[in-house]
Amino acid sequence: MFKISLKGVLAHKTRLLLTALAVIMATAFLSSTYIFSDTIQRTFDELFADVFRNTDAFVRSSNVIEADFGAKQRDRLPDTITAEVAAVPGVADAQAEADGFASIIGKDGDPLVSGQGAVTFGAAALTGELDAWTYVEGGPPVGPDQVVINKGAADKGDFAVGDQVRVTSATGTREFTLSGIVKFGDADSPGGATFAIFDLPTAQEFVGKPGYISSVQVRGDGSQSDEQLARSIAEALGPDSDTEVLTGAEITEENQSDIQESLQFFTVFLNAVAFIALFVACFVIYNVFSITAAQRQRENALMRAIGASRRQVTASLLVESVVVGLVGSILGLALGMVLAMGLRAAFAALGLDLPSSGLTVLPRTVIVTVLIGCIVTVLSALMPALRSGRVPPVAAMRDTALEATSATKGRTITGALLLAFSVALILLGLFAGRPLLLVPGVLLLFIALFVLGPLIARPVAKALGRPIVRLKGMTGTMAKENAARNPKRTARTAAALVVGVALVTGVSVLASSIRDSVREIFGEQFQGDFVVSVDTFGFGGLSPQLADDLNQLPEVKTATGIGINFALIGDKGRTITVVDPATAGAVFDLDFVQGDITDLTPEGVMVSEDKAKSDDLTIGSPFQVVLADGTPRDLTVQGIYRKDELAGSTTVHRDLFEGTSVDQYDFGVYILKADGVSESDAEAAISKVAQNYPNGTLQSRSDYIDSQAGSIQQVVNIIYLLLALSVIIAAVGIVITLVLSVFERRRELGLVRAVGMTRSQVRSSVRWESVITAALGTVQGIVVGLLLGYAFVVALRSEGLNTFTVPWWAIVWVLVLAFVIGIVAAIYPAYKATKVDILEAIATT
């Protein structure tokens, strides 16, 4: 039986490849995710190992705040510590680093790099063996008027050695002479970042804090091991110095681990998309094996008649599924390498340059890809294989052997139970604080719809086919009847499309609702006319001086800067909002329950109503915070506000940070024009001042609100692009089903051709059958997607998502896409249908 199974597989190579297509595409994406992330990890591992290859010890502050989503803020050190480290026996060289935010401005007046995730560094130049940069032109910076930039920035800005380069930091914008151009290992612009490098005094004054440094890199003289040297430095500095000393190996490993953690979300997200694709592929594989098992009923019955057992017949189909899974997984692994190279090229096109390195294919990637591909295929083929083993020997006497089409009572009960259980899991995940239950809940929901699909496929297919009948006449009637005659097959084929369309619709609903909620929130709380903002406030931002400069203009009534910072509240790092209370109230309405924004002093804090209730806070309650430099602050609650969507849960006075080494930036300056001043005059005056801060963008109130609402669209577009894979797999499923269906109906096709139907009419009937199947899956997917989107919006109301919006245009585009999928998926099956030999098809066998 094993030999017969293998010969059967090899005898139907086209069917083997068609069935393997879904496995190939799904495993290709899975393997490309592993290959790409492993390649990045290995590249940066090697890069950091090279950067710190001559670093034997690394000294930095022990004061650090770690907030949510990996955000981290570490304190600076007094620059006198460099001399203390250099004096420790065993130290051959000790050099200070001073780094911070610095944005390189292009010749057109705009920053070379902008956008979320873009990082713009300023740093002090190191010398000798501790210098990790490679100079490709010029030399190190000397004095307060020179700068060195990385080659990627120089190429993008068309800068050459000797040019004047403008750089913006928290202290303002200055011009420097370009003294050199460097590379970081093999990368011109590692990770898409730009680097502006100054001598140490300039870096301290311009991008850091005068009198402070970020860290000290140490090279030993070889008399001690790295561990001994680190201990010696720590002992010399003493326990009260608020420092920690790491070995070169430890700082290297830490940087490598940070890259791994930053990649974790990216990898998990791509893996989730890959498993969605595998889930969709399960429907396709199950459907294909169900059809082939039905078409081979007579063959299986003959095997039973000559002595094969049920187990042997079942094993025969499972052997075929193992071959399909193995072939599909191996080809998917090969295609995954190509996709990984494509991902790398896409990142380079976006400016996220990575050091050159070959692809990293770990044994884990090969094993996981092949194993998951085979498991998914075998599990999908299990039920069809069991059904094939139950075929009685007497079925060999039948002229044809087709799949049963009637729905059973057991199917109805099973589907209803699965549906109820899935809904319960989703509700628990959304409203009972157990989000992990959403994953099995949504998966079970789609499985329940798959089980119940045949119950609604026939009536829905007939309803969808009526307009086609009126439009195409007899060919439309054939298409409708063909789609409705076997509701199980039609439902299974459409089920793969249901998943992709439901997720696309759900994401569209959520994104549209978020956009409208953002517009509503800003419309209610922001009372100004203009905004100067940055989109890189995660690292750096606008100098607080900008708001002060704008307040000097007669065309401006009030300008207020809003910043964010980090502090320890309790034992956790938290993000806090930083405002100037003298101006913030004129531009923002936070709906105070108690107190007012003008009551805020540097010794106070204002909290949201929700935080006040959860922490039992009232006006006058003590409130302790620890700043990033380790300075504790005993504050008092001076106000409680209701609207916290923009301000967050905690708001402090910007003077709270005076006298500390903590950086301060504004992510936006919000402006209210003076009474009687036209918008054009106000904009012109504001623009002149804002030009001195070129990393900021001046926008009107409406444009700013639109940009904030539309910022989610970039993320949504990426999700659409990734979910397209599942839609493509579903389309391939339609192609395979139609091809197998054409083979099954070749006698019928021969008869209709014999009585006068033209090739064009045959193609039309197959094409419209495909459209009906695609429309069936799309309609179900849209309904499910709308319900899921609504559930998520309701669950997120406590987070400020108060608007449920149906994106009708997106739904129209989904319907158009379904029509296109139906047309395209039918091209090859329709062609095969017209190639049926009439005499051979109608011959009695």
C-alpha positions in Angstrom: 0.0 0.0 0.0 2.9 2.4 0.7 4.3 1.8 -2.8 0.9 2.2 -4.3 0.5 5.5 -2.4 3.8 6.9 -3.6 3.1 5.8 -7.2 -0.3 7.5 -6.9 1.3 10.7 -5.8 4.0 10.6 -8.5 1.3 9.8 -11.1 -0.5 13.1 -10.3 2.3 15.6 -10.1 0.0 18.5 -11.1 -2.4 17.7 -8.3 0.6 17.4 -5.9 1.9 20.8 -6.8 -1.5 22.4 -6.7 -2.2 21.0 -3.3 1.3 22.0 -2.1 0.8 25.6 -3.2 -1.0 26.7 -0.1 1.7 25.0 2.1 4.4 26.7 0.0 3.1 30.2 0.5 2.3 29.9 4.2 5.6 28.2 5.1 7.5 30.6 2.9 6.3 33.6 5.0 7.0 31.7 8.2 10.5 30.8 7.2 11.3 34.3 5.9 10.3 35.7 9.3 12.8 33.5 11.1 15.5 34.0 8.5 15.2 37.8 8.4 15.1 38.2 12.2 18.0 35.8 12.7 20.0 37.6 10.0 19.4 41.0 11.7 20.3 39.5 15.1 23.5 37.9 13.9 24.5 41.1 12.0 24.1 43.3 15.1 25.7 40.7 17.3 28.8 40.9 15.1 28.6 44.6 14.9 28.4 45.2 18.6 31.2 42.7 19.2 33.3 44.7 16.8 32.3 48.1 18.3 33.3 47.0 21.8 36.2 44.8 20.8 38.8 47.0 22.6 36.5 48.0 25.5 37.5 46.2 28.7 35.2 48.1 31.1 32.2 50.4 30.7 31.2 52.9 33.4 27.7 54.4 33.5 25.1 55.7 35.9 23.1 53.2 37.9 20.1 55.5 37.9 17.8 54.3 35.2 14.0 54.3 34.6 12.5 51.6 32.5 9.0 52.5 31.4 6.4 50.6 29.3 7.1 49.3 25.7 10.9 49.1 26.4 11.3 52.9 26.9 14.4 53.6 29.0 16.0 56.8 30.4 19.4 56.6 32.1 21.0 59.4 34.1 24.3 61.1 33.2 27.5 61.2 35.2 29.6 64.2 36.2 32.5 64.6 33.8 35.0 64.6 36.7 34.5 60.8 36.9 36.6 60.3 33.8 39.8 61.3 35.6 38.9 59.1 38.5 38.6 56.1 36.3 41.8 56.9 34.4 43.7 57.0 37.7 42.7 53.4 38.6 45.7 51.0 38.3 45.3 48.8 35.3 43.6 51.4 33.1 45.5 52.3 30.0 42.9 54.6 28.5 39.6 56.1 29.7 37.4 58.2 27.3 34.2 59.9 28.1 31.1 59.6 25.9 28.4 62.4 25.7 25.4 61.7 23.6 21.9 62.9 23.0 19.4 64.0 20.3 20.8 65.7 17.2 19.0 66.1 13.9 21.0 66.8 10.8 19.3 69.3 8.5 19.4 68.9 4.7 20.3 71.6 2.3 16.6 72.1 1.6 16.0 73.0 5.2 14.3 69.8 6.2 15.6 67.1 8.5 17.4 64.2 6.7 15.4 61.7 8.8 11.9 62.0 10.1 9.1 59.7 11.0 8.3 57.4 13.9 11.1 55.0 14.7 13.8 57.2 13.1 16.7 57.9 15.5 18.9 60.9 15.2 22.0 60.7 17.4 24.6 63.3 18.5 27.7 62.0 20.2 31.3 62.8 21.3 34.1 61.4 19.2 36.4 58.7 20.7 40.0 58.3 19.6 42.5 55.5 19.2 41.5 51.9 19.8 38.2 52.8 21.5 36.9 54.6 18.4 34.3 52.3 16.6 33.9 54.5 13.6 35.8 54.1 10.3 36.7 57.3 8.5 36.1 57.1 4.8 36.8 60.8 4.2 38.4 63.6 6.3 39.2 63.3 10.0 37.9 63.8 13.5 36.1 67.0 14.6 38.2 69.6 16.4 36.7 72.6 18.2 33.2 73.9 18.6 32.6 74.5 14.8 33.3 71.0 13.4 31.2 67.9 13.0 31.5 64.4 11.5 28.5 62.6 10.1 27.8 59.1 8.9 28.1 58.2 5.3 24.4 57.5 4.9 23.5 61.0 6.0 26.2 62.5 3.8 25.0 60.7 0.8 21.3 61.5 1.5 22.1 65.2 2.1 24.7 65.4 -0.7 27.3 66.6 1.8 31.1 66.6 1.2 34.0 67.4 3.5 34.2 71.1 4.0 30.5 71.8 3.6 28.5 73.7 6.1 26.0 71.4 7.9 23.1 72.6 10.1 22.3 70.4 13.2 19.4 70.8 15.6 19.5 69.7 19.2 17.6 70.6 22.4 19.6 73.8 22.7 18.8 75.1 19.2 20.2 75.0 15.7 23.8 75.6 14.7 26.0 75.4 11.7 29.2 73.3 11.6 31.9 72.6 9.1 32.0 69.0 8.0 35.4 67.6 8.9 34.8 63.9 8.2 32.5 61.1 7.0 32.4 57.8 8.8 30.8 54.3 8.6 29.6 52.1 11.4 31.2 48.8 10.6 29.9 48.0 7.1 26.8 50.1 7.4 26.5 53.6 6.0 23.4 54.3 8.1 22.8 51.6 10.7 19.1 51.0 11.2 18.3 54.2 9.3 19.8 56.4 12.0 21.9 59.6 11.4 24.9 60.4 13.6 26.4 63.8 14.2 29.8 63.5 16.0 31.5 66.4 17.8 34.5 66.7 20.1 33.7 66.1 23.7 33.3 69.7 25.0 31.0 70.5 22.0 28.9 67.4 22.5 28.5 68.1 26.2 27.3 71.7 25.5 25.3 71.1 22.4 23.6 67.6 22.7 24.2 66.7 26.3 24.5 68.7 29.5 27.5 70.9 30.3 29.6 69.2 33.0 28.0 65.8 32.4 28.8 62.7 30.3 26.9 59.6 29.3 29.5 56.9 30.1 33.2 56.1 30.2 34.8 53.5 28.0 37.9 51.9 29.4 40.8 50.0 27.8 43.0 48.0 30.2 46.8 47.7 30.1 46.5 43.9 30.3 47.6 43.5 33.9 44.1 42.5 35.0 41.3 40.5 33.5 38.2 42.4 32.5 36.3 41.2 35.6 39.2 42.3 37.9 39.5 45.6 36.1 35.7 46.3 36.5 35.9 45.4 40.2 38.9 47.7 40.7 37.1 50.6 39.0 33.9 50.0 41.0 35.9 49.9 44.3 37.7 53.1 43.4 34.5 55.0 42.6 32.8 53.8 45.8 29.3 52.7 46.5 27.9 56.2 46.8 28.9 57.2 43.3 25.6 56.0 41.7 27.6 54.2 39.0 27.8 50.7 37.7 30.8 49.1 35.9 30.4 46.5 33.3 33.0 44.5 31.4 33.3 44.8 27.7 31.7 41.4 27.3 28.7 42.5 29.4 28.0 45.7 27.6 28.3 43.8 24.3 25.8 41.2 25.4 23.5 43.9 26.8 23.4 45.7 23.4 22.9 42.4 21.6 20.0 41.5 24.0 18.4 45.0 23.5 18.4 44.3 19.8 16.8 40.9 20.4 14.1 42.5 22.6 13.4 45.2 20.0 13.0 42.6 17.3 10.7 40.5 19.5 7.6 42.4 18.8 8.4 42.5 15.1 9.1 38.8 15.0 5.9 37.9 17.0 3.8 40.1 14.7 5.2 38.5 11.6 4.8 35.0 13.1 1.2 35.8 13.9 0.6 36.7 10.3 2.4 33.5 9.2 0.2 31.4 11.4 -2.9 33.2 10.1 -1.8 32.2 6.6 -1.2 28.6 7.8 -4.7 28.6 9.4 -6.2 29.7 6.0 -4.1 27.1 4.3 -5.7 24.4 6.5 -9.1 25.2 4.9 -7.6 24.9 1.4 -5.8 21.7 2.1 -8.8 20.1 3.8 -11.0 21.1 0.9 -8.6 19.7 -1.7 -8.2 16.4 0.1 -11.9 16.2 0.6 -12.5 16.6 -3.1 -9.8 14.2 -4.1 -11.0 11.6 -1.6 -14.5 11.9 -3.1 -13.2 11.6 -6.6 -11.2 8.5 -5.7 -14.1 6.7 -4.0 -14.3 4.1 -6.7 -10.6 3.6 -6.7 -10.6 3.2 -2.9 -13.5 0.8 -3.1 -11.6 -1.3 -5.6 -8.7 -1.4 -3.2 -11.1 -2.5 -0.4 -12.6 -5.1 -2.7 -9.2 -6.7 -3.4 -8.3 -6.9 0.3 -7.1 -3.6 1.5 -8.2 -2.7 5.0 -9.8 0.6 6.1 -6.6 1.4 7.9 -4.5 0.9 4.8 -6.8 3.1 2.6 -6.7 5.8 5.3 -2.9 5.5 5.6 -2.6 5.8 1.8 -4.2 9.3 1.8 -2.1 10.3 4.9 1.1 9.2 3.1 0.1 11.6 0.2 -0.5 14.4 2.7 3.0 13.8 4.2 4.5 14.1 0.8 2.5 17.2 0.0 3.5 18.7 3.4 7.2 17.8 2.9 7.4 19.1 -0.7 5.5 22.2 0.2 7.6 23.0 3.2 10.9 22.5 1.5 9.8 24.7 -1.4 8.4 27.1 1.1 11.8 27.3 2.9 13.5 28.1 -0.4 11.0 30.7 -1.2 11.3 32.1 2.3 15.0 32.9 1.6 14.0 34.9 -1.4 11.3 36.7 0.7 13.9 37.4 3.4 16.1 39.1 0.8 13.1 41.1 -0.4 12.4 42.2 3.2 16.0 43.4 3.5 15.7 45.3 0.2 12.4 46.9 1.4 14.1 48.0 4.6 17.0 49.5 2.6 14.5 51.3 0.4 12.9 52.8 3.5 16.2 54.1 4.7 16.6 51.4 7.3 20.1 50.3 6.2 21.6 47.1 7.7 25.2 46.1 7.6 25.9 43.7 4.7 25.8 40.1 5.7 24.6 36.8 4.2 21.3 35.2 5.2 21.3 33.3 8.4 19.4 30.0 8.1 19.6 28.2 11.5 18.7 24.5 11.9 15.8 25.6 14.0 14.3 27.4 11.0 14.5 24.4 8.8 13.1 22.0 11.4 10.3 24.3 12.5 9.3 25.1 8.9 9.2 21.5 7.7 7.7 20.2 10.9 4.9 22.8 11.0 4.2 22.4 7.2 3.9 18.6 7.6 1.8 18.8 10.7 -0.6 21.3 9.2 -1.0 19.3 6.1 -1.5 15.9 7.8 -4.0 17.4 10.3 -5.9 19.0 7.5 -6.1 15.7 5.5 -7.0 13.6 8.6 -10.8 13.8 8.3 -10.9 13.2 4.5 -8.5 10.2 5.0 -10.7 8.7 7.7 -13.8 9.1 5.4 -11.9 7.5 2.5 -11.2 4.5 4.7 -14.9 4.0 5.4 -15.8 3.6 1.7 -17.5 0.1 1.3 -16.2 -2.3 -1.4 -19.6 -2.3 -3.1 -18.9 1.4 -4.1 -16.6 0.0 -6.8 -19.7 -1.1 -8.8 -20.9 2.5 -9.1 -20.3 4.4 -12.3 -19.4 7.6 -10.4 -18.5 8.4 -6.9 -19.3 11.8 -5.7 -19.1 13.6 -2.3 -22.2 13.6 -0.1 -23.9 17.0 -0.2 -26.5 16.9 2.5 -26.0 18.6 5.8 -26.4 16.5 8.9 -28.0 17.1 12.3 -24.6 16.4 13.9 -23.0 19.1 11.9 -25.6 21.6 13.0 -25.2 20.8 16.7 -21.4 20.7 16.5 -21.3 24.0 14.7 -23.7 25.7 17.2 -21.7 24.5 20.2 -18.4 25.7 18.7 -20.0 29.0 17.8 -21.3 29.5 21.4 -18.0 28.5 22.9 -16.0 30.8 20.6 -18.3 33.8 21.4 -17.9 33.1 25.1 -14.1 33.1 24.8 -14.1 36.3 22.8 -16.3 38.0 25.3 -14.1 36.9 28.2 -11.1 38.1 26.4 -12.6 41.5 25.7 -14.4 42.3 28.9 -12.9 40.1 31.6 -9.3 41.2 31.3 -8.1 38.0 29.7 -6.9 39.1 26.2 -5.0 35.8 25.6 -8.4 34.1 25.3 -9.1 36.1 22.1 -6.7 34.0 20.0 -8.5 30.6 20.6 -11.8 32.4 20.6 -11.3 33.9 17.1 -9.8 30.7 15.8 -12.8 28.7 17.1 -15.2 31.2 15.6 -13.8 30.6 12.1 -13.9 26.9 12.6 -17.5 27.1 13.8 -18.4 29.1 10.6 -16.5 26.4 8.6 -18.7 23.7 10.2 -21.9 25.7 9.7 -21.0 26.9 6.3 -22.8 24.3 4.2 -26.1 25.2 6.0 -26.1 28.6 4.5 -24.0 28.1 1.3 -26.9 26.8 -0.9 -29.4 29.7 -0.2 -26.8 32.4 -0.2 -25.2 31.1 -3.4 -28.6 31.0 -5.0 -29.3 34.6 -3.8 -25.9 35.8 -5.0 -26.4 34.1 -8.4 -29.8 35.7 -9.2 -28.3 38.9 -10.6 -25.9 36.9 -12.6 -28.8 34.8 -14.1 -30.5 38.0 -15.2 -27.2 39.3 -16.6 -25.8 36.2 -18.3 -28.9 34.0 -18.9 -28.1 30.3 -19.3 -24.4 30.5 -18.4 -25.4 32.4 -15.3 -27.9 29.7 -14.4 -25.3 27.0 -14.8 -22.9 29.0 -12.6 -25.5 29.4 -9.9 -26.5 25.8 -9.9 -23.0 24.5 -9.9 -22.2 26.7 -6.9 -25.3 25.6 -5.1 -25.4 21.8 -6.0 -22.6 21.0 -3.5 -22.9 23.4 -0.6 -20.2 21.6 1.4 -17.6 22.2 -1.3 -18.7 25.7 -2.0 -18.7 26.6 1.7 -15.2 25.0 2.3 -13.8 26.9 -0.7 -15.2 30.2 0.5 -14.2 29.6 4.2 -10.5 30.4 3.4 -11.6 33.7 2.1 -13.8 34.4 5.1 -10.8 34.5 7.4 -8.8 37.0 5.3 -11.8 39.3 4.6 -13.0 39.2 8.2 -9.6 40.3 9.5 -9.2 43.0 6.9 -12.7 44.3 7.6 -12.2 44.1 11.4 -8.9 46.1 11.1 -10.6 48.6 8.8 -13.4 49.2 11.3 -11.0 49.5 14.2 -8.7 51.9 12.3 -11.7 54.0 11.1 -13.1 54.2 14.6 -9.7 55.2 16.0 -9.3 57.9 13.4 -12.7 59.4 14.2 -12.1 59.1 18.0 -8.8 61.0 17.6 -10.5 63.7 15.6 -13.2 64.0 18.3 -10.7 64.0 21.2 -8.5 66.7 19.6 -11.6 68.7 18.5 -12.9 68.8 22.0 -9.6 69.3 24.0 -7.4 71.3 21.7 -8.5 75.0 21.5 -5.6 76.4 19.5 -5.1 77.5 15.9 -1.6 76.1 15.0 0.9 73.4 16.0 4.6 73.0 15.6 5.2 69.3 16.1 7.8 66.5 15.6 7.2 62.9 14.8 10.3 61.6 16.5 9.5 62.5 20.1 10.4 59.0 21.3 14.1 60.2 21.1 14.5 64.0 21.2 12.1 66.6 20.1 11.7 70.4 20.2 13.6 72.7 22.4 11.3 74.2 25.1 12.8 77.6 24.0 10.5 77.5 21.0 7.3 78.1 23.0 9.0 81.0 24.8 10.1 82.5 21.5 6.6 82.3 20.0 5.1 83.9 23.1 7.1 87.1 22.2 5.2 87.5 18.9 2.4 90.1 18.9 0.5 87.7 16.5 0.4 85.0 19.1 -1.9 85.1 22.1 -0.5 82.0 23.8 2.0 79.2 22.8 2.5 76.3 25.1 4.9 73.4 24.8 3.9 69.9 25.8 6.6 67.3 26.6 6.9 63.9 28.1 9.4 62.4 30.5 9.9 59.4 32.7 9.7 59.0 36.4 9.5 56.2 39.0 6.0 56.3 40.5 5.8 53.7 43.2 8.2 50.9 41.9 7.4 51.3 38.2 8.6 53.5 35.5 5.9 55.7 34.1 5.5 58.3 31.4 4.5 61.7 32.7 3.3 64.8 30.8 5.2 68.0 31.3 3.5 71.4 30.8 3.8 75.1 31.5 0.7 75.8 33.6 0.8 79.5 32.8 0.0 78.8 29.1 -1.4 75.3 28.9 -4.9 76.2 30.0 -5.5 78.7 27.2 -4.9 76.0 24.6 -6.2 72.7 26.2 -9.4 71.9 28.0 -8.8 69.0 30.4 -12.2 69.4 32.1 -11.0 69.8 35.7 -13.0 68.1 38.4 -11.0 69.8 41.2 -8.5 72.6 40.9 -7.3 74.2 37.7 -4.2 74.0 35.5 -3.0 77.4 36.7 -2.8 76.0 40.3 0.1 73.7 39.3 3.5 74.5 40.8 6.9 72.8 40.6 6.0 71.1 44.0 2.7 69.7 42.7 1.2 67.2 40.4 -2.1 66.8 38.7 -3.7 63.5 38.0 -6.6 62.1 36.0 -9.9 61.2 37.7 -9.3 57.5 37.0 -5.9 57.6 38.7 -7.3 59.5 41.6 -10.0 56.9 42.1 -7.7 53.9 41.7 -5.0 55.3 44.1 -7.5 57.1 46.4 -6.0 60.5 45.8 -7.6 63.9 46.6 -6.4 67.5 46.5 -3.5 67.7 49.0 -2.6 64.0 48.9 1.2 63.3 48.9 2.6 62.0 45.7 6.2 60.8 45.4 8.2 60.5 42.2 11.8 59.7 41.4 13.4 61.4 38.4 15.8 59.8 36.0 18.8 61.3 37.8 17.7 59.5 41.0 16.4 62.6 42.6 13.3 62.0 44.7 10.5 64.5 44.7 7.8 64.8 47.3 4.9 66.4 45.5 1.3 67.2 46.4 -1.8 66.6 44.3 -3.0 70.0 43.1 -5.7 69.2 40.6 -7.8 66.3 39.2 -9.0 66.3 35.5 -11.5 64.2 33.7 -10.1 64.2 30.1 -6.9 62.2 30.1 -6.7 61.0 26.5 -4.1 63.6 25.7 -2.6 64.5 29.1 -2.3 61.0 30.4 -2.7 60.1 34.0 0.0 62.3 35.5 1.0 65.9 34.7 3.8 68.0 36.2 5.3 71.5 36.0 8.2 71.8 33.6 10.3 73.6 36.3 10.2 70.3 38.2 13.3 69.3 36.2 15.3 72.5 36.8 18.7 71.9 38.3 18.7 68.2 37.2 20.6 66.4 34.5 17.4 65.1 32.9 16.8 66.1 29.3 13.7 68.1 28.4 12.0 68.2 25.0 8.6 69.2 23.7 6.9 66.9 21.2 4.6 69.8 20.2 4.1 73.5 20.7 0.4 74.4 20.5 -0.5 78.0 19.5 -3.5 80.3 19.9 -3.3 83.3 17.6 -4.0 86.8 18.9 -7.5 88.3 18.6 -8.0 90.2 15.4 -5.0 88.6 13.6 -5.7 86.7 10.5 -4.6 83.1 10.1 -2.3 84.0 7.2 -0.6 86.8 9.2 -0.2 84.6 12.2 1.1 81.6 10.2 3.7 83.9 8.5 5.0 85.2 11.8 5.0 81.8 13.4 6.8 80.3 10.4 9.7 82.8 10.7 10.4 81.7 14.3 9.8 78.0 13.6 12.5 78.1 10.8 15.1 78.3 13.6 13.8 74.8 14.7 13.8 72.9 11.4 13.0 69.5 13.0 9.5 70.9 13.7 6.6 71.0 11.3 4.1 73.9 11.3 0.5 72.9 10.7 -2.9 74.5 11.1 -5.3 73.0 13.6 -7.3 71.0 11.1 -4.2 69.7 9.3 -2.6 68.7 12.6 -5.8 66.8 13.7 -6.0 65.1 10.3 -2.3 64.1 10.5 -2.8 62.6 14.0 -5.9 60.8 12.9 -4.2 59.5 9.8 -1.0 58.4 11.5 -2.6 55.0 12.2 -3.1 54.4 8.4 0.6 53.6 8.0 0.3 50.7 10.4 -3.0 49.6 8.9 -1.5 49.6 5.4 1.3 47.3 6.6 -1.3 45.0 8.2 -3.3 45.0 4.9 -0.2 44.1 3.0 0.6 41.1 5.3 -3.0 39.9 5.4 -3.0 39.9 1.6 -1.0 36.7 1.9 -4.0 34.9 3.4 -6.3 36.3 0.7 -3.9 35.1 -2.0 -3.9 31.6 -0.4 -7.7 31.7 -0.4 -7.7 32.6 -4.1 -5.4 29.7 -4.8 -7.9 27.5 -3.0 -10.6 28.7 -5.4 -8.4 27.9 -8.3 -7.6 24.4 -7.1 -11.2 23.6 -6.3 -12.4 24.8 -9.7 -9.7 22.8 -11.5 -10.7 19.6 -9.6 -14.3 20.4 -10.2 -13.8 20.7 -13.9 -12.1 17.3 -13.9 -15.0 15.9 -12.0 -17.6 17.4 -14.4 -15.8 16.7 -17.6 -18.7 14.4 -18.8 -21.2 17.2 -18.0 -19.0 19.7 -19.8 -18.7 17.4 -22.8 -22.5 17.0 -22.9 -23.2 20.8 -22.8 -20.7 21.3 -25.6 -22.2 18.5 -27.6 -25.7 20.2 -27.5 -24.3 23.5 -28.6 -22.7 25.5 -25.8 -19.7 27.5 -27.0 -16.2 27.6 -25.5 -16.9 31.2 -24.5 -20.1 30.2 -22.7 -18.2 27.4 -20.8 -15.6 29.9 -19.7 -18.3 32.3 -18.6 -20.1 29.7 -16.5 -16.9 28.7 -14.7 -15.9 32.3 -14.3 -19.2 33.3 -12.7 -19.2 30.2 -10.5 -15.9 31.4 -9.2 -17.3 34.9 -8.6 -20.2 33.5 -6.6 -17.9 31.4 -4.4 -15.6 34.5 -3.8 -18.7 36.6 -3.1 -20.0 34.0 -0.6 -16.7 34.1 1.4 -16.5 37.9 1.2 -20.0 38.5 2.4 -19.5 36.2 5.4 -16.1 37.8 6.1 -17.5 41.3 6.0 -20.3 40.4 8.5 -17.9 38.6 10.8 -15.4 41.5 10.5 -18.0 44.1 11.3 -19.0 42.2 14.4 -15.4 41.7 15.6 -14.6 45.3 14.9 -17.6 46.5 16.9 -16.6 44.2 19.8 -13.1 45.6 19.9 -14.4 49.2 19.8 -16.7 48.5 22.7 -13.9 46.8 24.7 -11.6 49.8 24.2 -14.1 52.5 25.3 -12.3 52.8 28.6 -9.2 53.7 26.6 -10.9 56.7 24.9 -12.2 54.9 21.8 -15.7 56.3 21.9 -16.7 56.2 18.2 -17.8 53.2 16.2 -17.4 53.9 12.5 -18.1 51.6 9.5 -15.6 52.3 6.7 -18.1 51.9 3.8 -15.5 52.8 1.1 -13.2 50.1 2.5 -16.0 47.6 2.4 -16.9 48.5 -1.2 -13.2 48.0 -2.1 -13.3 44.6 -0.5 -16.4 43.6 -2.5 -14.6 44.8 -5.7 -11.6 42.8 -4.7 -13.8 39.7 -4.3 -15.1 40.2 -7.8 -11.5 40.5 -9.1 -10.4 37.4 -7.2 -13.3 35.5 -8.7 -12.4 36.5 -12.2 -8.7 36.0 -11.9 -9.0 32.6 -10.0 -11.2 31.3 -12.8 -8.8 32.0 -15.7 -6.9 28.7 -15.6 -9.9 26.5 -14.6 -12.0 28.1 -17.4 -9.2 27.4 -19.8 -9.1 23.8 -18.7 -12.8 23.5 -19.1 -12.7 24.5 -22.7 -10.0 21.8 -23.4 -12.3 18.9 -22.5 -12.5 16.4 -25.4 -16.2 16.2 -26.2 -16.3 12.6 -27.6 -14.1 11.3 -24.8 -16.1 13.1 -22.1 -19.5 11.7 -23.3 -18.3 8.2 -23.9 -19.8 5.6 -21.6 -17.2 3.7 -19.5 
